[in-house]
């Protein structure tokens, strides 16, 4: 049977953040939806990807199941009016378009920050979740390993992954360069929302640093700190922690500055204090730079650094797309072979059944030696009969006419009544 691979995508390109937040799925919800797709719709080869920028479902089925899947997401999220959000979803019902989209998403061509490697890791986790539930068959296994191999090629052969093109990683590179002469710099991260959490995860690239995190919701900071091995500072103690820190990264949403010049003037600054403001609107008063020893960077300063890396990545896109095209063509070569394999197997089984029936019918009284000779002759005849339709099927694959040839051979040999052996 021809595998029709499809995709449903809601992303930063199709929906504002308010909608993306409503539809976003956590690990428990993804697990629940995967099970429902398996039990209710008998879907296999399913991949569910959900990040801050996108929620996507990839699946194989002969029918367009997009509306049913979106309704299932709505049911999981408690959204009774999910049909009102259908316009925000992009539907890929063309097989090649869905596969191409998965490649582009996994490689980082569809990311907000082009080339962002984090999406590759998120896709790997989504694939693992499907595999753990036996919802990844030979098709999806082969497709995902082709995607991962392509990602590796792009990293090795292009500049697409060079430099810090994301705001969070550019922040880490900035801190690393400005604290290079400080032994075990003390870093305090305030606020672990979307950007803050991203920065926290990237701080593993500062192995010598002593990192503390603080958040208004203690449970959130404890969850992240336990994963990364950082120390938690209760939000009520954040001012004492600020005085001790060499570097303060602030990423909290407030209508007025959280760190003011009058506050910073109270600190005993031994040599320097680096302040990094990742908030919009700004959470650190620009005038803090008037305090001796204070260095302040904001989103715009860091983004300009990231822009240089982004320009290099953009220049690499034609080569990246060329590699992706090569990989998709290679995958399609395998996919076409996979498409005709069940028909070839059914044809073999059909001919073998006829052969065995005739052997048992005419060789009831044959001795062992006679049986062996005739068995060998009829096997050889069967192989020669098989050769022509098998060659024709594979040739039809290359002409993209496999479906028509499968139908002809199936009708000619009445193969629909035969169940393929596993």
LUMLUMSE-948868 format. One line per 4 residues: number of its first residue (from 1); for each residue z, x, y of C-alpha. Coordinates in Angstrom, 1 decimal. Layout:
// residues N
NUM = Z X Y | ...;
This chain:
// residues 422
1 = 0.0 0.0 0.0 | -0.9 1.3 3.5 | 2.3 2.2 5.3 | 2.3 0.8 8.9;
5 = 4.7 2.8 11.0 | 5.9 1.0 14.1 | 8.3 1.6 17.0 | 10.3 -0.4 19.6;
9 = 11.4 1.5 22.7 | 13.6 0.8 25.7 | 13.9 3.8 27.9 | 14.5 5.2 31.4;
13 = 10.7 4.6 31.9 | 10.9 0.9 31.1 | 14.4 -0.2 32.1 | 17.0 0.5 34.8;
17 = 20.4 2.0 33.8 | 22.2 -1.4 34.0 | 19.9 -2.7 31.2 | 20.0 0.6 29.2;
21 = 23.8 0.4 29.2 | 23.8 -3.2 27.8 | 21.5 -2.3 24.9 | 22.9 1.2 24.1;
25 = 24.2 1.5 20.6 | 27.1 3.6 19.3 | 27.3 5.1 15.8 | 29.1 2.1 14.3;
29 = 26.6 -0.3 15.7 | 23.7 1.8 14.5 | 25.2 1.8 11.0 | 25.7 -1.9 11.1;
33 = 22.1 -2.6 12.2 | 20.7 -0.2 9.6 | 22.5 -2.1 6.9 | 21.3 -5.5 8.2;
37 = 17.7 -4.3 8.4 | 18.0 -3.1 4.8 | 19.7 -6.2 3.4 | 17.9 -9.0 5.5;
41 = 14.4 -7.6 5.9 | 14.2 -5.0 3.1 | 13.1 -2.4 5.6 | 12.9 1.2 4.6;
45 = 11.9 4.3 6.5 | 14.0 3.2 9.5 | 15.2 5.5 12.3 | 17.5 4.2 15.1;
49 = 17.9 6.5 18.2 | 20.2 5.6 21.0 | 21.1 7.9 24.0 | 21.9 7.3 27.6;
53 = 18.2 7.3 28.4 | 16.8 5.3 25.4 | 17.4 3.0 22.5 | 14.6 3.0 20.0;
57 = 13.9 1.7 16.5 | 11.2 3.2 14.2 | 10.3 1.4 11.0 | 7.6 0.9 8.4;
61 = 6.5 -2.7 7.6 | 3.2 -4.6 7.2 | 4.3 -7.1 9.8 | 5.4 -6.8 13.4;
65 = 9.2 -7.2 13.2 | 9.9 -6.2 16.8 | 11.3 -9.6 18.0 | 13.5 -9.9 14.9;
69 = 14.9 -6.4 15.4 | 15.5 -6.9 19.1 | 17.4 -10.2 18.3 | 19.4 -8.3 15.7;
73 = 20.4 -5.7 18.4 | 21.4 -8.6 20.7 | 23.5 -10.1 17.9 | 25.2 -6.7 17.4;
77 = 25.9 -6.3 21.2 | 27.0 -9.9 21.7 | 24.0 -10.7 23.9 | 23.0 -14.3 23.3;
81 = 20.2 -14.0 25.9 | 18.6 -10.9 24.5 | 15.2 -12.6 24.6 | 15.4 -12.3 28.4;
85 = 15.2 -8.5 28.0 | 12.1 -8.4 25.9 | 10.0 -7.3 28.9 | 11.9 -4.0 29.0;
89 = 10.9 -3.0 25.5 | 7.7 -1.1 24.7 | 6.2 -2.1 21.4 | 4.2 0.4 19.3;
93 = 2.4 -1.5 16.5 | -0.4 1.0 16.1 | 0.5 3.5 13.4 | -0.7 6.6 15.2;
97 = 0.7 5.6 18.6 | 4.2 5.1 17.0 | 4.0 8.5 15.3 | 2.8 10.2 18.4;
101 = 5.6 8.6 20.4 | 8.2 9.9 18.0 | 6.8 13.4 18.3 | 6.9 13.3 22.1;
105 = 10.4 11.9 22.2 | 11.7 14.4 19.7 | 10.1 17.4 21.4 | 11.3 16.4 24.8;
109 = 8.1 15.3 26.5 | 9.5 11.8 27.1 | 12.9 13.1 28.3 | 14.2 12.6 31.9;
113 = 14.4 16.4 32.0 | 11.2 17.5 30.3 | 11.9 19.8 27.3 | 15.6 18.9 27.0;
117 = 16.7 20.2 23.6 | 19.5 17.7 23.3 | 17.2 14.9 22.3 | 16.1 17.0 19.3;
121 = 19.6 17.2 18.1 | 20.1 13.5 18.7 | 17.0 12.7 16.6 | 18.3 14.9 13.8;
125 = 21.6 12.9 13.8 | 19.6 9.6 13.7 | 17.6 10.8 10.8 | 20.8 11.9 9.0;
129 = 22.3 8.4 9.5 | 19.2 6.8 7.9 | 19.2 9.3 5.0 | 22.9 8.6 4.3;
133 = 22.1 5.0 3.7 | 19.0 5.7 1.6 | 16.8 4.3 4.3 | 14.5 7.4 4.5;
137 = 11.8 7.4 1.9 | 9.1 10.1 1.2 | 7.2 9.0 4.3 | 10.0 9.4 6.8;
141 = 11.3 12.5 5.1 | 7.9 14.2 5.4 | 7.4 12.9 9.0 | 10.8 14.1 10.2;
145 = 10.4 17.6 8.7 | 7.0 17.8 10.3 | 8.6 16.9 13.6 | 11.3 19.6 13.2;
149 = 8.8 22.2 12.2 | 6.7 21.4 15.2 | 9.7 21.7 17.5 | 10.4 25.2 16.1;
153 = 6.7 26.2 16.7 | 6.9 25.0 20.3 | 10.1 27.0 20.9 | 8.5 30.1 19.5;
157 = 5.0 29.8 20.9 | 5.5 28.3 24.4 | 7.8 28.5 27.4 | 8.6 24.8 27.0;
161 = 12.3 25.4 26.1 | 12.8 28.4 28.5 | 15.4 28.3 31.3 | 17.9 25.6 32.3;
165 = 15.9 22.6 33.3 | 18.7 20.1 32.9 | 21.3 19.7 35.6 | 24.2 20.2 33.1;
169 = 22.9 23.4 31.6 | 21.9 24.8 35.0 | 25.5 24.2 36.0 | 26.7 26.3 33.0;
173 = 24.3 29.1 33.9 | 25.6 29.0 37.5 | 29.2 29.3 36.4 | 28.4 32.0 33.9;
177 = 26.6 34.1 36.6 | 29.4 33.6 39.2 | 32.3 34.4 36.8 | 30.7 37.3 35.0;
181 = 33.3 39.7 36.4 | 36.2 37.5 35.7 | 38.1 37.9 32.5 | 38.5 34.5 30.7;
185 = 37.8 32.4 33.8 | 39.8 29.2 34.0 | 37.6 26.2 34.3 | 38.7 22.6 35.1;
189 = 36.2 19.7 34.5 | 37.2 16.5 36.3 | 35.5 13.4 35.1 | 33.8 13.0 31.7;
193 = 31.3 10.2 32.4 | 27.7 10.7 31.4 | 27.1 13.9 33.4 | 30.6 15.2 32.9;
197 = 30.4 14.8 29.1 | 27.0 16.5 29.1 | 28.5 19.4 31.0 | 31.5 19.6 28.7;
201 = 29.3 19.8 25.6 | 27.3 22.6 27.3 | 30.5 24.6 28.1 | 30.5 25.8 24.5;
205 = 28.0 28.4 25.9 | 31.0 29.9 27.9 | 33.0 31.2 24.9 | 35.3 33.4 27.0;
209 = 36.3 30.7 29.4 | 39.6 28.8 29.2 | 38.5 25.2 29.7 | 40.6 22.1 30.6;
213 = 39.3 18.6 31.1 | 40.8 15.7 33.0 | 39.7 12.1 33.2 | 41.1 8.9 34.5;
217 = 40.9 7.4 31.0 | 43.0 9.8 28.9 | 41.6 8.6 25.6 | 38.1 9.6 26.6;
221 = 39.1 13.2 27.6 | 41.2 13.5 24.4 | 38.2 12.4 22.3 | 35.9 15.0 23.9;
225 = 38.5 17.7 23.9 | 39.3 17.3 20.2 | 35.6 17.7 19.4 | 35.1 20.8 21.6;
229 = 38.5 22.5 21.3 | 39.4 22.2 25.0 | 42.8 21.4 26.6 | 43.5 18.0 28.2;
233 = 45.2 17.6 31.5 | 46.6 14.1 32.3 | 44.9 12.8 35.4 | 48.3 12.6 37.2;
237 = 48.6 16.4 36.8 | 45.1 17.2 38.0 | 46.1 18.6 41.4 | 48.3 21.3 39.8;
241 = 45.5 22.1 37.4 | 43.1 22.5 40.4 | 45.3 25.1 42.0 | 45.4 27.2 38.8;
245 = 41.6 27.0 38.1 | 39.0 29.6 39.1 | 36.3 27.0 38.7 | 36.5 23.2 39.4;
249 = 33.6 21.0 38.3 | 33.9 17.5 39.7 | 32.0 14.6 38.3 | 33.7 11.4 39.3;
253 = 32.6 8.3 41.1 | 34.4 7.5 44.3 | 33.5 6.1 47.6 | 35.3 8.9 49.5;
257 = 35.8 12.6 48.7 | 38.3 13.3 45.9 | 38.7 17.0 46.9 | 39.2 17.5 50.6;
261 = 39.5 20.5 52.9 | 43.1 19.7 53.6 | 43.9 19.7 49.9 | 42.0 23.0 49.2;
265 = 43.8 24.7 52.1 | 47.1 24.2 50.2 | 45.9 26.3 47.3 | 46.9 29.9 46.8;
269 = 43.5 31.5 46.4 | 43.8 35.0 45.0 | 40.1 36.1 45.1 | 37.7 33.1 44.9;
273 = 37.5 29.5 43.9 | 34.2 28.0 42.8 | 33.8 24.3 43.4 | 30.8 22.4 41.8;
277 = 30.2 18.9 42.9 | 28.0 16.9 40.5 | 28.8 13.5 42.0 | 26.6 11.2 43.9;
281 = 28.0 10.1 46.4 | 29.7 13.5 46.8 | 33.3 13.9 45.6 | 34.0 17.2 47.3;
285 = 34.1 17.5 51.1 | 31.4 19.9 52.3 | 33.8 21.4 54.8 | 35.9 23.0 52.0;
289 = 33.6 26.0 52.3 | 35.4 26.8 55.6 | 38.4 27.8 53.5 | 38.4 31.5 52.8;
293 = 37.5 32.3 49.2 | 35.9 28.9 48.5 | 32.3 28.7 47.2 | 30.8 25.2 47.0;
297 = 27.7 24.1 45.1 | 26.4 20.5 45.0 | 23.8 18.6 42.9 | 20.9 19.6 45.2;
301 = 21.7 23.4 45.0 | 21.8 23.3 41.2 | 18.8 21.0 40.9 | 16.7 23.6 42.8;
305 = 17.6 26.2 40.2 | 16.6 23.8 37.4 | 13.3 23.0 39.2 | 12.1 26.5 38.7;
309 = 12.6 26.3 34.9 | 11.1 22.8 35.0 | 7.9 24.1 36.6 | 7.5 26.6 33.8;
313 = 8.0 23.8 31.2 | 5.4 21.6 33.0 | 2.9 24.4 32.8 | 3.4 24.6 29.0;
317 = 2.7 21.0 28.4 | -1.0 21.3 27.5 | -0.1 23.9 24.8 | 2.7 21.7 23.6;
321 = 0.4 18.7 23.3 | -2.1 20.8 21.4 | 0.5 21.8 18.8 | 1.7 18.2 18.5;
325 = -1.9 17.1 17.9 | -2.3 19.7 15.2 | 0.9 18.6 13.5 | 0.0 14.9 13.6;
329 = -3.4 15.7 12.0 | -1.7 17.7 9.3 | 0.7 14.9 8.7 | -2.1 12.3 8.5;
333 = -3.8 14.5 5.9 | -0.7 14.1 3.8 | -0.4 10.4 4.7 | -3.9 9.6 3.6;
337 = -3.3 11.3 0.2 | -0.1 9.3 -0.1 | -2.0 6.1 0.7 | -4.4 6.5 -2.3;
341 = -1.9 7.9 -4.8 | -0.6 4.5 -6.0 | -4.1 3.3 -6.6 | -5.0 6.5 -8.6;
345 = -1.8 6.0 -10.6 | -2.6 2.4 -11.3 | -6.1 3.3 -12.4 | -4.7 6.0 -14.7;
349 = -2.3 3.5 -16.2 | -5.0 0.8 -16.6 | -7.3 3.2 -18.5 | -4.5 4.6 -20.6;
353 = -3.4 1.1 -21.6 | -6.9 0.4 -22.8 | -7.1 3.7 -24.6 | -3.8 3.2 -26.4;
357 = -4.7 -0.4 -27.3 | -8.0 0.7 -28.9 | -6.4 3.7 -30.7 | -3.8 1.4 -32.3;
361 = -6.5 -1.2 -33.1 | -9.0 1.2 -34.9 | -6.9 4.0 -36.2 | -4.3 2.1 -38.2;
365 = -5.3 3.9 -41.4 | -6.2 7.3 -39.9 | -4.3 10.4 -41.0 | -2.5 12.6 -38.5;
369 = -5.4 15.1 -38.2 | -8.0 12.4 -37.5 | -5.7 10.7 -35.0 | -5.2 14.0 -33.1;
373 = -8.9 14.6 -32.8 | -9.8 11.2 -31.6 | -6.8 11.1 -29.2 | -8.0 14.4 -27.6;
377 = -11.6 13.1 -27.3 | -10.5 9.8 -25.7 | -8.2 11.6 -23.3 | -11.1 13.8 -22.2;
381 = -13.4 10.7 -21.8 | -10.7 9.0 -19.7 | -10.4 12.1 -17.4 | -14.2 12.1 -16.8;
385 = -14.2 8.4 -16.1 | -11.3 8.9 -13.6 | -13.0 11.7 -11.8 | -15.6 9.7 -9.9;
389 = -13.2 7.0 -8.4 | -10.6 9.6 -7.6 | -13.1 11.8 -5.7 | -14.5 8.7 -3.9;
393 = -11.0 7.7 -2.9 | -10.2 11.1 -1.4 | -13.5 11.2 0.3 | -12.8 7.8 1.8;
397 = -9.5 9.1 3.2 | -11.4 11.7 5.2 | -13.7 9.1 6.5 | -10.7 6.8 7.4;
401 = -12.1 4.2 4.9 | -9.4 4.5 2.3 | -8.3 0.8 2.6 | -11.8 -0.5 1.9;
405 = -12.2 1.8 -1.1 | -8.7 0.9 -2.5 | -9.7 -2.8 -2.3 | -13.0 -2.2 -4.1;
409 = -11.4 -0.2 -6.9 | -8.5 -2.6 -7.2 | -10.8 -5.6 -7.6 | -13.2 -3.7 -9.9;
413 = -10.4 -2.7 -12.3 | -8.1 -5.6 -11.6 | -5.3 -3.2 -10.6 | -3.1 -5.8 -8.7;
417 = -1.6 -6.9 -12.0 | -0.4 -3.4 -12.7 | 3.0 -2.2 -11.5 | 3.0 1.5 -10.6;
421 = 5.4 3.5 -12.7 | 8.1 5.4 -10.7;
